[in-house]
Amino acid sequence: MRLILLGPPGAGKGTQAKLLAHKHGIPQLSTGDMLRAAVAQATEVGKRAKAVMDAGQLVSDEIVNQIVSDRIDEPDCARGFILDGYPRTVPQAKALGQMLKDKGLRLDAVIELKVDEAALVRRMENRVAETTASGGQVRSDDNPEAFRKRLVEYREKTAPLSEYYAGTGELRVVNGMENVDAVTAEIERILIPA
Ligand code: AMP
């Protein structure tokens, strides 16, 4: 099963991707996690991406397209994968389409988690509080200023993907304001034919 999860920061893409990945025995491919790992390891990509990520802006299409293409070639992706946070721009979506075609693969669904924007900042604040309470490391872009910038980037560059995938006939929309289990159940209903 090959799936894209779309939605603004804080919509619950990561949570749903983890649950679905576990259930279906396929990996969650989060470009955000991959980039954070590159930053932590201070690789060339990590060095180029760090300041851009901390400012809540998008890393270049060229970098993320390459990361995803390499990751999809790894053996654990043979049975499928869940893309979480990629594509994030129309050029990335086009690059992904070409990449999959070149690899002889196709998508099963593109699922958008629709959420009320007013809830997003609250969700980010809850995530920070939970991470802090559990002694975890808070993301350097989970602060009000960077988060606002991430929302602007989403509206300008990522939201147009809904129209793009509506045009290809692949888009399915789910109400992301429901509780976690209800959202998972709604996604599973969409995936039954896949
Ligand atoms: P995320 O964990 O998905 O919220 O991503 C955190 C940050 O990583 C984003 O704010 C961007 O700076 C960067 N990032 C993650 N995925 C992408 C992508 N597909 N394109 C560009 N930048 C990305």
Residues whose N, C-alpha, C, O or C-beta is under 5 A from the ligand:
A	BS01	AMP	T31 G32 D33 L35 V52 M53 G56 Q57 L58 V59 V64 D84 G85 Y86 P87 R88
